[in-house]
Amino acid sequence: MQGNWARQNLKADAVSLIEREWFTEARIEQYLLGTPPQTWLVIGGRGAGKTRLGAEWVNSLVRGFSPFADRAHGRIALIGETLGDVREVMIEGPSGIITISRHDRPRFEATRRRLVWDNGAVAQIFSSEDPESLRGPQFDAAWCDELAKWRHAETCFDMLQFGLRLGEQPRQLITTTPKPMKLLKRLLADPAVAVTRMRTAENAGNLAPGFLDMVRKRYAGTRLGRQELDGELIEDREDALWSRNGLENAFIEEVPELRRIVVAVDPPASSRKTSDACGIVAAGLDETGRAIVLADATVRAAKPQDWAGAAVALFHRIEADCIVAEVNQGGDMVTAVIRTVDPNVPVRAVRARRGKWLRAEPIAALYQQGRVLHAGRFAELEDEMCDFGPNGLSSNRSPDRVDALVWAISELMQEGAATPRIRDFL
């Protein structure tokens, strides 16, 4: 009887231990499967679970759960923007190493700047403000948190690489919210670096009620929101006609009365899967002479009947005055296709006689003058605008959304284009 009771209690204890382990709670993005890489880069939004992942990763090293460890302890480097960040976030924070420790909880020796476990593992803390402090110490692992905030990122990271020289295969984990910094872009381009991306929304179950709704309402679609919530690396092209900051300043929440609305279409040359998209952008003209971008209904790999249907549907939805269609690629066929969808839609055919860059320059100048505004967050259109270079391409692809935008604004801003017709845009 006593033996059965002991076995049952041992089984209960084992179940209790397993239920509390990280693999029972982690999302698949937080738990690296297969052979662990030498460098693991985790890019995520705020509150996406990056700190918990880092703390659990260190915990697994100390307890000997790591596939590369040849012993159940190690010499670990913990690096943050400041020493205060390492202590307050990585060690003692709500998801920090001490907080999540379930068995052998480490002792923090503040004067020696280190965490110590009973099994002999030691984690030293370092600040990006002092790269030289990484000269001398050596490690078999490192956790680098919020790399994009580091003061001396390149120097500090380089000093760390020289110190990762213990064990059979030293490893490093980098957790960060992205920013367009040189080091982060270099790591993303390195095929030897394993990259995991996480969005804030994926961790909704561990966030305060109402938090996501609040930040989405305020930041969804903005550059800040895409960076801080979706974990996207967003940067400007130095020679682009538009900038992110400029487009953020062009955003308006309420659409004024409009006296003219057009839908511009930049049709592709073919309808294959590899073909360019069909740019479809709507814009209106207000009483003060400002152009307001209203919608981006661009479609990809669409047949003529499909993109024509999308343009006509947008035309009716926003009560537009006409469809402006570029006919360089299809000639009269473009107008004919639109009229097969709705023969009563007014179509104004336009033909490009200058290159894309030359046609876009005066429109970009109107943005700088505050004469073009956006009544919404058009992420894909704005990405294309901020990546539109002098070669007339955006990321080596045809800038179909930009083309449609240029046609729409050009039509509205040309002298005499406005027709007296007042209506509210819904």
C-alpha positions, -999 to 999 in steps of 0.1 A, spaced: 0 0 0 28 24 9 45 17 -24 14 24 -44 8 56 -25 44 67 -31 41 59 -68 9 78 -71 24 108 -54 55 107 -75 33 106 -106 12 135 -93 44 155 -87 57 147 -122 24 158 -138 26 190 -117 61 198 -129 52 191 -165 22 213 -164 43 242 -152 70 238 -179 75 263 -207 67 239 -235 31 236 -222 25 274 -223 47 286 -252 34 295 -286 51 277 -315 70 309 -324 84 310 -289 97 275 -288 125 267 -313 122 232 -327 149 212 -344 187 219 -342 192 253 -325 211 278 -347 242 296 -335 223 329 -338 186 332 -332 170 366 -340 135 371 -326 118 402 -340 84 411 -324 60 438 -314 56 452 -280 41 426 -256 46 398 -282 64 376 -256 100 383 -265 112 388 -229 95 356 -217 111 337 -245 146 350 -236 142 342 -200 130 307 -207 158 302 -232 184 311 -204 165 289 -180 168 259 -204 206 265 -207 210 265 -169 189 234 -164 207 215 -192 178 213 -215 197 229 -244 206 205 -272 241 220 -275 250 221 -238 274 194 -226 266 202 -190 238 216 -170 253 250 -164 272 277 -183 287 311 -186 261 334 -200 261 371 -210 230 392 -205 232 424 -225 206 453 -226 206 490 -235 216 498 -199 224 479 -167 191 491 -153 173 476 -183 190 442 -178 180 441 -141 145 456 -144 134 438 -175 156 407 -182 162 396 -146 135 409 -123 108 420 -147 73 403 -149 87 379 -175 123 380 -163 147 352 -154 141 352 -116 103 356 -120 99 327 -143 123 303 -125 104 273 -113 130 253 -96 166 265 -90 159 302 -86 191 322 -91 205 348 -68 212 383 -81 245 397 -68 241 434 -77 276 444 -66 292 418 -89 266 423 -117 257 387 -121 231 360 -115 243 328 -98 226 294 -97 232 267 -72 244 243 -99 273 266 -108 258 285 -138 266 322 -139 251 350 -160 270 383 -161 252 415 -170 264 441 -195 253 474 -209 255 485 -245 268 518 -231 301 501 -222 312 478 -250 347 476 -235 333 457 -205 329 427 -228 367 425 -233 381 397 -212 350 376 -202 341 345 -221 308 327 -226 291 298 -241 258 317 -246 244 352 -247 210 368 -246 209 403 -262 176 422 -255 162 451 -275 192 453 -299 176 482 -318 179 504 -287 216 497 -280 238 529 -278 269 514 -294 253 485 -312 280 476 -337 309 478 -312 291 461 -284 279 432 -307 314 428 -321 330 426 -287 304 399 -277 313 378 -307 350 376 -295 338 364 -261 315 336 -273 342 310 -272 333 284 -246 316 250 -251 312 230 -282 291 255 -300 283 289 -284 249 303 -291 232 337 -289 196 349 -288 187 384 -299 152 397 -290 141 431 -302 115 453 -316 127 463 -351 142 496 -362 160 504 -394 195 501 -380 226 488 -399 233 459 -376 198 445 -376 196 447 -414 229 429 -416 217 401 -393 184 398 -413 205 394 -445 227 367 -430 215 332 -441 231 316 -411 208 336 -387 175 320 -378 147 346 -378 114 344 -359 88 371 -362 60 377 -337 31 401 -336 16 417 -304 -18 403 -313 -5 367 -311 0 372 -274 -34 387 -267 -42 362 -240 -14 375 -218 -21 412 -222 -44 435 -203 -81 435 -215 -88 463 -239 -51 470 -246 -51 457 -281 -83 475 -291 -69 507 -277 -36 506 -295 -51 493 -327 -76 521 -328 -48 547 -324 -19 531 -343 -32 505 -367 -16 510 -401 8 538 -390 45 534 -392 47 533 -354 20 507 -352 35 484 -378 69 486 -361 58 484 -325 28 460 -328 35 440 -359 72 438 -356 79 451 -391 112 466 -401 102 498 -419 127 521 -435 129 549 -460 148 547 -493 173 576 -493 166 585 -529 128 580 -527 104 608 -536 84 603 -504 93 598 -468 75 580 -439 74 611 -418 60 631 -446 32 606 -451 24 604 -414 19 642 -415 -4 639 -445 -29 617 -426 -64 631 -417 -92 614 -398 -122 631 -413 -129 636 -450 -141 671 -459 -167 678 -485 -154 669 -520 -163 686 -553 -147 660 -575 -138 623 -572 -119 601 -596 -107 565 -597 -74 560 -615 -64 527 -630 -30 515 -641 -37 482 -659 -11 455 -663 1 443 -697 -10 407 -690 -30 386 -664 -4 360 -655 5 352 -619 39 369 -624 23 400 -640 23 434 -624 -6 444 -602 -34 466 -615 -31 498 -596 -65 512 -586 -65 544 -564 -93 568 -557 -89 605 -547 -110 636 -544 -107 673 -545 -119 695 -516 -132 730 -516 -97 744 -507 -81 727 -537 -64 699 -517 -64 664 -531 -75 637 -507 -65 600 -513 -96 580 -505 -89 543 -513 -64 518 -526 -82 489 -543 -52 475 -562 -56 439 -573 -28 414 -582 -27 389 -611 -62 398 -621 -78 392 -655 -91 423 -674 -126 416 -664 -116 413 -627 -96 445 -624 -122 464 -645 -149 451 -621 -129 462 -591 -125 497 -605 -161 500 -614 -172 488 -580 -150 514 -563 -164 540 -587 -199 534 -575 -191 529 -539 -175 564 -535 -198 581 -561 -169 591 -583 -171 613 -614 -150 593 -638 -124 566 -641 -90 577 -653 -73 548 -672 -38 547 -685 -39 532 -720 -2 528 -728 -4 490 -724 -38 482 -738 -49 511 -759 -87 511 -766 -90 477 -750 -87 493 -716 -117 515 -720 -137 487 -738 -131 463 -709 -143 488 -683 -175 495 -704 -182 458 -706 -186 459 -669 -207 491 -669 -213 510 -702 -225 541 -683 -192 548 -665 -173 578 -678 -138 568 -687 -110 593 -694 -81 577 -713 -46 590 -705 -13 582 -721 21 585 -704 46 605 -725 73 608 -698 89 583 -674 74 573 -641 99 594 -621 93 626 -640 55 622 -638 57 615 -600 80 644 -591 54 672 -593 30 650 -573 56 645 -546 61 683 -545 24 687 -538 27 664 -508 56 686 -495 34 716 -498 6 700 -478 -17 699 -508 -22 661 -508 -36 643 -478 -45 606 -470 -79 598 -455 -68 564 -442 -38 542 -437 -28 527 -470 2 505 -459 10 489 -493 6 522 -512 28 540 -487 55 513 -488 56 516 -526 58 554 -524 87 553 -499 106 528 -520 100 545 -553 135 554 -568 148 573 -598 148 541 -619 111 542 -618 109 510 -598 98 501 -562 118 471 -549 127 462 -585 90 459 -594 66 482 -613 51 508 -589 15 502 -600 -1 518 -569 22 549 -573 13 551 -610 -24 550 -602 -19 576 -575 -1 599 -599 -28 597 -625 -55 604 -599 -38 634 -584 -28 648 -618 -64 646 -630 -77 664 -600 -51 691 -598 -49 701 -635 -65 735 -642 -102 733 -650 -106 697 -639 -129 704 -611 -167 701 -617 -191 719 -593 -206 689 -574 -207 689 -536 -212 657 -517 -201 640 -485 -177 610 -488 -189 580 -467 
